[in-house]
Amino acid sequence: MFIFIGLAYSELGTMFPHSGGVARYPHYSFGSFTSYSMGWVTWLAAAAVAPVEVSAVLTYATSYLPWLENSNTTLTGLGILVAIVLMAIFVGINYMGVTWFTRVNNVAVWWKLGMIALVIIMLLVHFNASHLTQFGGFLPYGWHGVFSAIPAAAIAFSFFGFRQGIELSGETDNPKRNVPLTLLGSVVICGILYILLQLAFIGTVPESAFANGWAGIGAGFVSTTGAAANFAPLAAIASVLGLIWLAGLLYADAIISPSDTAMIYLKVTTRMSYAMGRNRNAPAALSKVNDNGVPWVSLILAWVVGCIFFLPFPSWQSLVGIVTSMTVLSFGSGPIVLLAMRKQLPHQHRPFSLGVAVWPVAFLALLATNLIMYWSGWDQVWKMMLAIVLGYILLGVFHVTDKGRAPKLEFRNGYWVLIWFAGITLVSFLGQFSGVPGKADAGELNYLDFNWGIIANIILSLVVMAFAWTCQLPSHRVHEILAETDNPDSIMLED
């Protein structure tokens, strides 16, 4: 699914290597209302990731610093202070510019890759193949369980790293090579590593932990190891196997890896608000950059909003679902813009082109987006739509208070976005993916079974593509918009 989405953005990202591309590309093809809609969704999702990762760091640290969290997994007063300081450190690294950021990030990335490879090798030495057939066998909870896990169990969340190839494409010196390599290479490499890691996990779980089945395996761990294995299962397995040194490294990795992700997403968040400022859908101050080429006002805003997430909200694990939903939704405009630009800019140079495969790839990318949204369940979808409504309220306030700068909404070219959002909401409400199949326990109606839910999303994808095709801006207007923003990004390396 993410490969199809990555293919769509590979063509767009090499055509227009602009920072904050997820928000800027819809602006080129469909105008201000569409770009604001997608920019708000993308910014809100990205802004939540850094505090989620910092919260994860503190959750793992409670194994030796228990005063960081309360018994209900919310941060204590001191925990909030530590979280704010950590965020400030990541802000400082980002403020120094792309060179400092790259140095720190490169070290962290190689550490993460090395740790994953080490864990895979050490666990596979103790692999028990019978676990693949015992304790319920293959698919113990059916396909419903498999696909609902994609958003709910942070599987989709784990693949979001490919988006940096889009959001930071304006800061690479060779977008023709680096954008497709980043988008597609990261998905493939991560996919291989995650599959091997999960295989190693399945084959080395202590059999005593299966007392309550796979669904209750966390409780089984706690009873057999005495460790908080519900959030550190790999470290718990290492302890059971006598690999105490590996467990220690994993607890260190549980601090280093989320910290690196938090630092990256602070950078991404600033580029999103920078892009919205460049599109004139947000205050101009958000596009101001310092001498290092960093949008410093956007960076401060990301820090302030991120700190709000440290208030006594539910644990970081429970926030992953809504972040996943909003991030996946933000990707959905890419394949639609890709098709529109084939008509609007037929002669535009495309360093990476999908050729005649553009139509099936775009459709499958949009369908993948809609399906992941559907599998996230009604309980996540309605919250996300409420956040979108809040965004439209802010848009109205901005247009009233800044009439001289705010662009025309170009609503007639962007109303298809509302049809898309309404369709996602309706299909989710009619579905069954918030709870147990056959039981509508979270507000949804449970009219659509597993197969009909897929069919409904296929229909929705086709309807959205049809409406968007009729709404696209004329070619001359696209050229006008591109001319307005043709001055090079001030945060590109070429500058």
Legacy VTK file of the C-alpha trace (Angstrom):
# vtk DataFile Version 3.0
C-alpha trace
ASCII
DATASET POLYDATA
POINTS 495 float
0.000 0.000 0.000
2.729 2.460 0.901
4.679 1.552 -2.224
1.726 2.697 -4.362
1.505 5.942 -2.373
5.274 6.377 -2.639
5.194 5.857 -6.415
2.624 8.634 -6.793
4.714 11.082 -4.784
7.935 10.036 -6.528
6.676 11.622 -9.740
5.376 14.732 -7.965
8.446 15.129 -5.771
10.845 15.121 -8.707
8.668 17.498 -10.744
8.477 20.018 -7.910
11.076 19.389 -5.167
9.459 21.840 -2.757
9.595 21.611 1.014
6.218 20.791 2.536
5.086 19.224 -0.725
2.057 17.389 0.680
0.442 20.770 1.338
1.807 22.585 -1.710
1.014 20.125 -4.504
-2.798 20.330 -3.990
-2.469 24.116 -4.158
-0.973 23.933 -7.639
-3.770 21.758 -9.084
-6.872 22.661 -7.060
-6.265 25.992 -5.391
-6.360 27.405 -1.918
-9.259 25.529 -0.287
-7.834 22.123 -1.182
-4.297 23.021 -0.135
-5.515 24.403 3.181
-7.619 21.295 3.846
-4.735 18.930 3.213
-2.177 21.228 4.822
-4.167 21.442 8.054
-4.610 17.662 8.241
-0.933 17.066 7.501
0.341 19.701 9.906
-1.861 18.527 12.769
-0.772 14.907 12.262
2.911 15.819 12.027
2.725 18.151 15.035
1.429 15.279 17.184
4.180 12.813 16.271
7.078 14.524 18.069
5.276 14.698 21.460
4.004 11.136 20.970
7.590 9.946 20.483
8.869 11.973 23.442
6.096 10.465 25.568
7.205 7.035 24.376
10.756 7.806 25.512
9.491 8.689 28.984
7.218 5.637 29.119
10.175 3.346 28.460
12.269 5.307 30.963
9.759 4.608 33.758
11.350 1.172 34.180
14.161 2.963 36.066
12.608 6.431 36.579
9.089 5.586 37.841
8.397 9.167 38.902
7.944 10.217 35.254
4.427 8.763 34.918
1.316 8.347 37.022
-0.352 4.978 37.502
-2.772 5.787 34.633
0.214 6.279 32.235
-0.172 10.078 32.060
2.897 12.207 32.750
3.537 13.569 36.238
4.391 17.223 36.771
8.115 16.440 36.665
7.502 14.179 33.668
5.894 17.063 31.768
8.873 19.299 32.616
11.329 16.664 31.343
9.254 16.256 28.165
9.273 20.014 27.503
13.051 20.132 27.977
13.554 17.207 25.569
11.408 18.945 22.970
13.454 22.129 23.455
16.684 20.179 22.811
15.263 18.818 19.548
14.144 22.330 18.597
17.703 23.559 19.176
19.163 20.884 16.901
16.667 21.780 14.179
17.346 25.504 14.613
21.017 24.962 13.743
20.038 23.967 10.208
20.088 20.958 7.942
23.824 20.255 8.380
23.634 19.797 12.147
20.356 17.941 11.835
21.873 15.531 9.293
24.919 14.795 11.450
22.813 13.883 14.478
20.211 12.019 12.465
22.739 9.926 10.537
24.263 8.581 13.754
20.838 7.783 15.187
19.634 6.061 12.013
22.673 3.777 11.815
22.203 2.941 15.490
18.571 2.027 14.879
19.323 -0.146 11.858
22.139 -1.880 13.703
19.943 -2.600 16.716
17.171 -4.092 14.588
19.646 -6.332 12.749
21.257 -7.406 16.038
17.909 -8.283 17.631
16.821 -10.270 14.574
20.039 -12.313 14.546
20.099 -13.009 18.289
16.425 -14.014 18.474
16.471 -16.201 15.370
19.192 -18.295 17.043
16.503 -19.364 19.529
13.702 -19.659 16.946
10.928 -22.219 17.556
9.062 -22.905 14.292
6.172 -24.624 16.084
4.919 -21.203 17.208
3.819 -20.567 13.611
1.220 -23.349 13.812
0.368 -23.662 17.518
-1.746 -21.436 19.769
-4.458 -20.773 17.182
-2.434 -21.359 14.041
-2.287 -18.964 11.126
-4.707 -16.000 11.306
-6.177 -16.843 14.730
-8.413 -13.746 14.522
-9.097 -13.813 10.771
-8.460 -11.129 8.173
-10.469 -8.621 10.215
-7.807 -8.817 12.892
-4.986 -8.512 10.368
-6.272 -5.365 8.681
-7.537 -3.646 11.818
-4.004 -4.052 13.207
-2.545 -1.971 10.363
-3.710 1.339 11.894
-4.450 0.229 15.462
-1.203 -1.621 16.213
1.012 1.119 14.744
2.012 -0.891 11.663
1.069 1.972 9.327
2.613 4.414 11.811
5.918 2.548 11.499
6.120 3.174 7.741
5.543 6.935 7.801
9.266 7.643 7.504
8.985 7.649 3.725
7.155 10.973 3.851
10.375 12.818 4.734
11.348 12.304 1.107
8.374 14.493 0.174
8.426 17.088 2.919
12.185 17.707 2.708
12.583 17.338 -1.053
13.350 21.053 -1.304
16.494 20.500 0.755
18.261 17.841 -1.302
20.825 18.624 -3.982
19.720 15.768 -6.285
15.928 15.297 -6.109
15.840 13.219 -9.320
17.801 10.475 -7.569
17.124 11.052 -3.870
13.335 11.525 -3.806
12.347 8.184 -5.428
15.169 6.412 -3.599
13.958 7.750 -0.260
10.247 7.169 -0.881
10.486 3.630 -2.250
13.744 2.458 -0.688
12.656 3.294 2.846
9.380 1.375 2.458
11.091 -1.728 1.060
13.965 -1.737 3.560
11.685 -1.131 6.536
9.256 -3.767 5.280
11.996 -6.414 5.124
13.339 -5.508 8.576
9.883 -5.415 10.208
8.878 -8.791 8.752
12.097 -10.415 9.971
11.702 -8.784 13.384
8.122 -9.997 13.766
9.100 -13.490 12.631
11.853 -13.560 15.248
9.382 -12.343 17.878
6.780 -15.005 17.052
9.373 -17.775 17.175
10.904 -16.795 20.529
7.917 -15.816 22.679
7.956 -17.970 25.855
5.210 -20.593 25.597
4.052 -19.766 29.127
3.014 -16.332 27.821
0.307 -17.893 25.626
-2.046 -18.661 28.523
-4.496 -16.014 27.293
-3.745 -16.438 23.570
-1.997 -13.964 21.288
-4.374 -11.164 22.297
-3.359 -11.492 25.953
0.330 -12.042 25.408
1.320 -8.840 27.241
-0.253 -10.055 30.477
1.472 -13.391 29.989
4.823 -11.663 29.727
4.345 -9.709 32.911
3.448 -12.857 34.826
6.529 -14.737 33.590
9.192 -12.039 33.558
8.031 -9.471 36.068
8.878 -6.800 33.493
6.589 -4.260 31.897
6.533 -6.322 28.708
3.328 -4.771 27.442
5.472 -1.915 26.119
8.903 -3.596 25.982
8.249 -7.127 24.673
11.575 -7.558 22.861
13.533 -6.648 25.982
11.375 -9.094 27.960
12.136 -11.894 25.487
15.849 -11.107 25.669
15.678 -11.367 29.467
13.889 -14.725 29.324
16.546 -16.028 26.919
19.296 -14.897 29.287
20.464 -12.135 26.950
20.593 -9.477 29.664
23.092 -7.393 27.709
20.704 -7.277 24.739
17.817 -6.233 26.980
19.965 -3.365 28.235
20.730 -2.249 24.694
17.024 -2.418 23.814
16.105 -0.165 26.721
18.752 2.296 25.518
17.371 2.009 21.987
13.890 2.734 23.338
15.217 6.184 24.193
17.440 6.834 21.159
15.035 5.688 18.415
11.915 7.651 19.465
14.089 10.689 20.176
15.412 10.641 16.619
11.885 10.319 15.233
10.722 13.238 17.389
13.573 15.372 16.065
12.714 14.465 12.470
9.025 15.261 12.867
9.721 18.620 14.419
11.555 19.379 11.185
8.670 18.043 9.072
6.079 20.011 11.063
7.936 23.262 10.514
8.106 22.590 6.768
4.351 22.013 6.640
3.480 25.319 8.305
6.186 26.968 6.181
4.440 25.611 3.081
1.055 26.891 4.276
2.618 30.292 4.865
4.054 30.237 1.341
0.598 29.291 0.009
-0.830 32.283 1.947
-3.236 29.988 3.773
-1.591 30.860 7.075
0.193 33.921 8.564
3.234 35.065 6.584
5.449 34.836 9.677
5.357 31.042 9.422
7.458 31.208 6.244
10.218 33.363 7.767
13.621 31.658 7.886
16.778 32.294 9.885
20.341 32.515 8.579
20.542 28.715 8.601
17.565 28.471 6.261
15.218 27.183 8.996
11.597 28.432 9.334
12.165 29.521 12.928
8.657 30.856 13.649
7.166 27.572 12.439
9.683 25.713 14.603
8.634 27.591 17.727
4.966 26.999 16.895
5.642 23.261 16.535
7.325 23.257 19.954
4.458 25.120 21.662
1.735 22.935 20.124
3.769 19.799 20.831
4.041 20.710 24.501
0.239 20.910 24.730
0.126 17.180 23.974
2.032 16.549 27.209
-0.996 17.563 29.279
-2.815 14.686 31.028
-4.051 13.041 27.846
-4.209 9.243 27.428
-0.959 7.337 26.934
1.139 7.733 23.793
-0.025 4.332 22.531
-3.639 5.520 22.428
-2.668 8.642 20.468
-1.043 6.594 17.713
-4.423 5.684 16.173
-5.599 9.250 15.543
-2.138 10.330 14.339
-2.101 7.385 11.922
-5.541 8.260 10.557
-4.720 11.900 9.911
-1.317 11.159 8.387
-2.704 8.555 6.002
-5.519 10.919 5.013
-2.974 13.603 4.120
-1.349 11.230 1.621
-4.597 10.728 -0.310
-4.423 13.990 -2.232
-1.118 13.015 -3.872
-2.468 10.491 -6.398
-5.347 12.832 -7.273
-2.948 15.730 -7.928
-0.764 13.365 -9.952
-3.620 12.632 -12.365
-4.684 16.274 -12.569
-1.182 17.373 -13.521
-1.118 14.919 -16.407
-3.856 17.064 -17.949
-2.798 20.456 -16.593
0.939 20.176 -17.267
1.334 17.583 -20.025
4.721 18.961 -21.125
6.220 19.452 -17.671
9.574 17.711 -17.252
9.141 14.561 -15.163
12.531 13.196 -14.047
10.665 10.195 -12.615
7.576 9.208 -14.605
5.078 6.385 -14.097
4.171 6.480 -17.786
0.949 4.679 -18.693
0.860 3.063 -15.234
-0.141 6.385 -13.695
-3.886 5.623 -13.658
-3.817 2.226 -11.901
-1.099 3.403 -9.511
-3.059 6.553 -8.599
-6.254 4.569 -8.055
-4.534 1.945 -5.884
-2.774 4.654 -3.874
-6.074 6.425 -3.146
-7.786 3.110 -2.378
-4.978 2.195 0.018
-5.487 5.520 1.810
-9.241 5.005 2.113
-8.908 1.407 3.284
-6.425 2.240 6.043
-8.779 5.003 7.149
-11.671 2.530 7.149
-9.721 -0.074 9.110
-8.825 2.510 11.748
-12.487 2.405 12.784
-15.285 4.826 13.502
-13.908 5.755 16.911
-10.863 7.309 15.225
-12.623 8.698 12.143
-15.167 10.846 13.977
-12.426 12.413 16.123
-10.391 13.170 13.030
-13.345 14.781 11.273
-13.983 16.905 14.351
-10.383 18.149 14.141
-10.931 18.973 10.453
-14.018 21.033 11.323
-11.879 22.960 13.829
-9.427 23.640 11.021
-12.134 25.119 8.833
-13.151 27.396 11.709
-9.553 28.633 11.929
-9.547 29.133 8.157
-12.622 31.354 8.457
-11.015 33.398 11.219
-7.839 33.836 9.141
-9.789 35.055 6.101
-11.734 37.552 8.200
-8.689 38.938 10.017
-6.254 38.985 7.087
-8.326 39.947 4.060
-5.450 41.708 2.340
-3.223 38.636 2.203
-5.519 35.616 2.308
-6.008 34.208 -1.206
-9.326 33.393 -2.825
-10.557 30.040 -1.591
-11.284 28.710 -5.085
-13.953 26.586 -3.450
-15.499 25.420 -6.705
-12.192 23.731 -7.494
-11.879 22.224 -4.044
-15.338 21.122 -2.921
-14.478 17.539 -3.921
-12.432 17.388 -0.700
-15.641 17.718 1.331
-17.229 14.912 -0.711
-14.193 12.769 0.066
-14.271 13.540 3.799
-18.025 12.931 3.934
-17.590 9.619 2.092
-14.908 8.432 4.517
-17.154 9.349 7.434
-20.213 7.596 5.975
-18.423 4.376 5.024
-16.765 4.210 8.436
-20.099 4.786 10.191
-21.677 1.994 8.174
-18.784 -0.373 8.857
-17.611 -2.614 11.676
-13.982 -1.760 12.329
-14.123 -0.186 15.766
-14.680 -3.372 17.670
-15.523 -7.032 17.477
-16.954 -8.169 14.105
-20.711 -8.441 14.335
-20.962 -6.046 17.249
-21.268 -2.295 16.778
-19.880 -1.256 20.142
-18.323 2.105 19.288
-21.148 3.918 17.521
-20.892 2.500 14.009
-23.907 0.741 12.440
-22.154 -2.494 11.409
-24.020 -2.702 8.089
-20.912 -3.438 6.013
-19.118 -6.728 6.570
-15.450 -7.187 5.680
-15.980 -7.706 1.931
-18.659 -5.045 1.492
-16.445 -2.580 3.327
-13.740 -3.058 0.693
-16.274 -2.699 -2.128
-17.638 0.495 -0.562
-14.139 1.973 -0.449
-13.511 1.045 -4.080
-16.689 2.909 -5.037
-15.716 5.858 -2.845
-12.277 6.059 -4.473
-13.775 6.084 -7.974
-16.345 8.748 -7.021
-13.688 11.007 -5.474
-11.412 10.652 -8.506
-14.311 11.520 -10.829
-15.312 14.657 -8.898
-11.691 15.788 -8.522
-11.109 15.365 -12.268
-13.937 17.792 -13.015
-12.752 20.302 -10.372
-9.130 20.800 -11.341
-7.860 24.281 -12.161
-7.337 25.213 -15.815
-3.767 24.985 -17.069
-3.250 28.755 -17.284
-4.190 29.139 -13.619
-1.723 26.406 -12.611
1.031 28.238 -14.473
0.051 31.461 -12.678
0.314 29.785 -9.277
3.665 28.253 -10.147
4.915 31.637 -11.350
3.834 33.248 -8.075
5.927 30.747 -6.126
8.675 30.349 -8.718
11.301 32.101 -6.629
13.455 29.318 -5.159
12.655 28.079 -1.684
14.828 29.964 0.765
15.489 26.720 2.600
16.805 24.802 -0.410
20.434 23.721 -0.311
21.110 25.466 -3.601
20.649 28.763 -1.734
LINES 1 496
495 0 1 2 3 4 5 6 7 8 9 10 11 12 13 14 15 16 17 18 19 20 21 22 23 24 25 26 27 28 29 30 31 32 33 34 35 36 37 38 39 40 41 42 43 44 45 46 47 48 49 50 51 52 53 54 55 56 57 58 59 60 61 62 63 64 65 66 67 68 69 70 71 72 73 74 75 76 77 78 79 80 81 82 83 84 85 86 87 88 89 90 91 92 93 94 95 96 97 98 99 100 101 102 103 104 105 106 107 108 109 110 111 112 113 114 115 116 117 118 119 120 121 122 123 124 125 126 127 128 129 130 131 132 133 134 135 136 137 138 139 140 141 142 143 144 145 146 147 148 149 150 151 152 153 154 155 156 157 158 159 160 161 162 163 164 165 166 167 168 169 170 171 172 173 174 175 176 177 178 179 180 181 182 183 184 185 186 187 188 189 190 191 192 193 194 195 196 197 198 199 200 201 202 203 204 205 206 207 208 209 210 211 212 213 214 215 216 217 218 219 220 221 222 223 224 225 226 227 228 229 230 231 232 233 234 235 236 237 238 239 240 241 242 243 244 245 246 247 248 249 250 251 252 253 254 255 256 257 258 259 260 261 262 263 264 265 266 267 268 269 270 271 272 273 274 275 276 277 278 279 280 281 282 283 284 285 286 287 288 289 290 291 292 293 294 295 296 297 298 299 300 301 302 303 304 305 306 307 308 309 310 311 312 313 314 315 316 317 318 319 320 321 322 323 324 325 326 327 328 329 330 331 332 333 334 335 336 337 338 339 340 341 342 343 344 345 346 347 348 349 350 351 352 353 354 355 356 357 358 359 360 361 362 363 364 365 366 367 368 369 370 371 372 373 374 375 376 377 378 379 380 381 382 383 384 385 386 387 388 389 390 391 392 393 394 395 396 397 398 399 400 401 402 403 404 405 406 407 408 409 410 411 412 413 414 415 416 417 418 419 420 421 422 423 424 425 426 427 428 429 430 431 432 433 434 435 436 437 438 439 440 441 442 443 444 445 446 447 448 449 450 451 452 453 454 455 456 457 458 459 460 461 462 463 464 465 466 467 468 469 470 471 472 473 474 475 476 477 478 479 480 481 482 483 484 485 486 487 488 489 490 491 492 493 494
